């Protein structure tokens, strides 16, 4: 019977160690500073809009050339 209780005590000890035994959470990592990327996103949108307008103008020019033939 002593062996059974000893085995249960050993299992309980390992389970407490595995679960960190205490309920207090410790935050040891510092928060990282982040950058705002709004300006970069706006630049990308502006460049994309210009590229789309350029492609639309090229397509319109090609369509006029095809119609003229």
Number of C-alpha atoms within 10 A of each C-alpha: 6 7 8 9 10 11 12 12 12 11 12 12 12 13 12 11 11 9 9 11 11 8 7 7 7 6 7 6 6 6 7 6 5 6 6 7 8 9 9 10 11 11 11 12 12 12 12 12 12 12 12 12 12 12 12 12 12 12 12 12 12 12 11 11 10 9 8 7 5
